């Protein structure tokens, strides 16, 4: 329940902040020229909350979750060094996040299915 609350708060604050920045950019305030970095922060924070939620839900016997997390962190750092996701939308990190989340959902489903079949 705590992870869901944290996820909702991240969405609320990041989306509100991005909207404020977008409206300021429309008013030609030079400090607020782009809100992509807020969405990058939103997507990264949301992804981490979802990963930690899965860590609580799934009894991982392998290090797969941590390998996924490390892969995401390394990829994000390399993309940020390149400047992606700060001034324009970065589809590479979004695709990686989606792939990892879908993989975790499939793993969760298969684990629950196997547990039910053993009963």
C-alpha positions, 0 to 999 in steps of 0.5 A: 500500500505504501508503494502505491501511495508513493507512486501516486504522489510522484505522479501528482508532483511531477505532472503538476510541476511539468504543467507549471513549467509548460505554462511558464514556457508558453509565457516565454519565461526563459528559465522554463524552456523545457519540461522533459527533465521532469518527465524523465524524473517522473519515469525513473522514480515511478520505475524504481517504485514499481521495481521495489513493489515487485521485490516485495511481491515476488520471492526472487530466487535469482538475481534477475531483478537486480540485474534488470535494475543495474541494466536500467541504471547503467543505460540511464546514466549513459543516456543522460551523459549523452543529453537524452531525456533532458531536452527531448523525449528519450524512447530508449529508456522508456522502452527499457522501462516498459520491457523490464516492467512487462518482464516482471509482470510475466514473471509474477504471473508465472510464479503465481500460476506455478504455485497454484498448480502445485496445490 
